[in-house]
Amino acid sequence: MQKNFGQDAVPIYGSGSLSNEEAYLLGKFARTVLKTKPIDYNGRYCMAAAATAMNQAFGLDRGSLFPAEDIAHTDFLILVGSNVAECQPTLLQYLQSMRIRGGILAVLDPRESKTGTFADLHVQLVPGSDLALIKGLICHWPVAGMT
């Protein structure tokens, strides 16, 4: 393929589950052995929709709009499609503090997970129905200062 279309005809697409060392080695292999420049990882691809939504809704695209410590001081938290216990275990301490204070954790996720087991309420939605539920909550949830 490279012989017919040039060295950059072979792109490399790495997994977001690679360690830093593995990602470095993949990039090194692509540049030195294959001599190709197009290298990407699924982190950019899988987060593109979320980053776009965050930019449209809040004007920035970082993962969180608040310090993680604030979780411990909330009264009610809804996690949608998130398995914090396995994917972001450093946040568990804040969820535990919130629950000790009397806060309620609701998990909306079709999968059974450690986070769902830990939650006060685990709603196993039909896949694809989360958007309808969230729209319903937004339209009908009485929030101070919002009309």
Secondary structure as UniProt FT lines:
FT   HELIX           2..5
FT   HELIX           7..9
FT   STRAND          12..14
FT   TURN            16..17
FT   HELIX           20..29
FT   HELIX           30..34
FT   STRAND          39..41
FT   HELIX           42..58
FT   HELIX           68..73
FT   STRAND          76..80
FT   HELIX           84..87
FT   HELIX           89..91
FT   HELIX           92..100
FT   TURN            101..102
FT   STRAND          104..108
FT   HELIX           114..118
FT   STRAND          121..123
FT   TURN            127..128
FT   HELIX           130..140
FT   TURN            144..145
//
